[in-house]
Amino acid sequence: MVNITEPNLSIPTVTRRDIERCSFSNWYPQFRSHTIRSKVLKPIPTDLLTYLRQDGLVLPPTVEEVASEDEDGNSAADDSSSGQIEGDGSDDEEAGEVPAAPDLTEVVAELRRLIGELGGAVFPKLNWSAPRDATWIASTNTLRCTTPDEILLLLKSSDCVSDDLSRPYREAAHSIVSSPIGQGANRTGATETTISADTHEPLAEADTELVLRKWSNLNPALEFRAFVVRGQLRAVSQMDLNHYPFLTADEPVLRERIHSFMQHTVIPEFPVDTYAVDLYVLSDHSRVYIVDFNPLGADSDTILVDWDDLIGEPNTADGGGNGTDDTLIHLFPANADGLRFSTGRYSQNRFPVDLNASNYQQSLDTLMRTTHP
Ligand SMILES: Nc1ncnc2c1ncn2[C@@H]1O[C@H](COP(=O)(O)OP(=O)(O)OP(=O)(O)O)[C@@H](O)[C@H]1O
């Protein structure tokens, strides 16, 4: 355990190594018994990777065919709704402008097998990011997937996912730019030009991973982000930006559970000095689960916590912020009426105004024609 004797007043620098450590397959084996059951496809099969990196949003015919057969016992050719996502279909005048999708027959079969092994419903993500910005395109408006085509549509529609593939180390590069030249990870005498090239470095094919996590009906009120700076738990924040009155009453027990879990299970084992970890506490408070690890730096979402609370001098007697009763959980406060709802995270990525919710598929077709003229 590192002990802070001097306040560290600068926002931590994220290194490429920190980012790599937070990649799902790097922490999952170690914390398997403390997190949601998951399956990892690493590397992502070449055909699927090609498909995800291709421009345009087109579902390969194989996917819909297989999915239709799976659900109805009929082929997609009999289903007049198949191919709608493609917009105008393959035999109209615009078909030549849509890039041909690779054959994903094997990928689809593998995804279906994994979905089955995980109980029939999964939450998909890549190394770091889930397609949370694309839920608007899913018929359920969630990331809950029961078929391969739902997974492919979400992954293909997400900027978060495409950033994981095309600019995975962007946060490290950003931090290096804001640091004195020469202090960044593995760099000496670097110029800004050299550094900014890092932001465009794509993820090597061998490092790509598709993660399917067993779908879990998480209560957003019981999700918390814990912040560890230089090996010390500095703060815990509620994640959902809504006020839940019961959290105020439960705060002492939640705090004790989270602090204990962090001190005994996470901090001694996770090989990064400074990070944020998302946690889920069961409603009876009996267990704490890890949802995700994230690097912690200037680009991080600290939610309800100020950077001063993370990097300023700890205001505790032992100076460590390690006890169970010295770091209150930051809870979303009630407004004057005692109740307050806010817009959720990623709400800006929900249904685009161009789409008419009362006629979703027709509107989606229209959008596709617009985006793929
Ligand atoms: N297996 C699951 N089943 C249902 N919901 C889940 C599951 N895993 C995660 N979630 C929900 O999705 C949210 C985002 O998950 P996760 O942190 O893995 O994605 P992310 O892209 O890294 O998000 P962020 O960038 O906000 O950290 C979680 O906070 C949780 O609410």
Ligand as a Chemical Component Dictionary entry (heavy atoms), coordinates in Angstrom:
data_LIG
# 
_chem_comp.id                   LIG 
_chem_comp.type                 NON-POLYMER 
_chem_comp.pdbx_formal_charge   0 
_chem_comp.three_letter_code    LIG 
# 
loop_
_chem_comp_atom.comp_id 
_chem_comp_atom.atom_id 
_chem_comp_atom.alt_atom_id 
_chem_comp_atom.type_symbol 
_chem_comp_atom.charge 
_chem_comp_atom.model_Cartn_x 
_chem_comp_atom.model_Cartn_y 
_chem_comp_atom.model_Cartn_z 
_chem_comp_atom.pdbx_ordinal 
LIG N1  N1  N 0 -23.981 -8.297 -18.016 1  
LIG C1  C1  C 0 -24.717 -7.184 -17.972 2  
LIG N2  N2  N 0 -26.062 -7.254 -18.033 3  
LIG C2  C2  C 0 -26.814 -6.126 -18.018 4  
LIG N3  N3  N 0 -26.309 -4.881 -17.941 5  
LIG C3  C3  C 0 -24.981 -4.759 -17.860 6  
LIG C4  C4  C 0 -24.111 -5.891 -17.881 7  
LIG N4  N4  N 0 -22.827 -5.458 -17.802 8  
LIG C5  C5  C 0 -22.899 -4.126 -17.728 9  
LIG N5  N5  N 0 -24.175 -3.690 -17.759 10 
LIG C6  C6  C 0 -24.647 -2.289 -17.690 11 
LIG O1  O1  O 0 -23.984 -1.546 -18.688 12 
LIG C7  C7  C 0 -23.234 -0.494 -18.115 13 
LIG C8  C8  C 0 -21.957 -0.295 -18.894 14 
LIG O2  O2  O 0 -21.187 -1.484 -18.831 15 
LIG P1  P1  P 0 -19.625 -1.410 -19.027 16 
LIG O3  O3  O 0 -19.025 -0.553 -17.956 17 
LIG O4  O4  O 0 -19.133 -2.797 -19.158 18 
LIG O5  O5  O 0 -19.533 -0.673 -20.427 19 
LIG P2  P2  P 0 -18.589 0.542  -20.804 20 
LIG O6  O6  O 0 -18.763 0.794  -22.246 21 
LIG O7  O7  O 0 -17.218 0.269  -20.313 22 
LIG O8  O8  O 0 -19.232 1.737  -19.994 23 
LIG P3  P3  P 0 -18.464 2.993  -19.390 24 
LIG O9  O9  O 0 -17.736 3.623  -20.517 25 
LIG O10 O10 O 0 -19.571 3.836  -18.836 26 
LIG O11 O11 O 0 -17.556 2.434  -18.318 27 
LIG C9  C9  C 0 -23.020 -0.912 -16.675 28 
LIG O12 O12 O 0 -22.824 0.211  -15.849 29 
LIG C10 C10 C 0 -24.291 -1.647 -16.364 30 
LIG O13 O13 O 0 -25.316 -0.731 -16.048 31 
# 
loop_
_chem_comp_bond.comp_id 
_chem_comp_bond.atom_id_1 
_chem_comp_bond.atom_id_2 
_chem_comp_bond.value_order 
_chem_comp_bond.pdbx_ordinal 
LIG N1  C1  SING 1  
LIG C1  N2  SING 2  
LIG C1  C4  DOUB 3  
LIG N2  C2  DOUB 4  
LIG C2  N3  SING 5  
LIG N3  C3  DOUB 6  
LIG C3  C4  SING 7  
LIG C3  N5  SING 8  
LIG C4  N4  SING 9  
LIG N4  C5  DOUB 10 
LIG C5  N5  SING 11 
LIG N5  C6  SING 12 
LIG C6  O1  SING 13 
LIG C6  C10 SING 14 
LIG O1  C7  SING 15 
LIG C7  C8  SING 16 
LIG C7  C9  SING 17 
LIG C8  O2  SING 18 
LIG O2  P1  SING 19 
LIG P1  O3  DOUB 20 
LIG P1  O4  SING 21 
LIG P1  O5  SING 22 
LIG O5  P2  SING 23 
LIG P2  O6  DOUB 24 
LIG P2  O7  SING 25 
LIG P2  O8  SING 26 
LIG O8  P3  SING 27 
LIG P3  O9  DOUB 28 
LIG P3  O10 SING 29 
LIG P3  O11 SING 30 
LIG C9  O12 SING 31 
LIG C9  C10 SING 32 
LIG C10 O13 SING 33 
# 
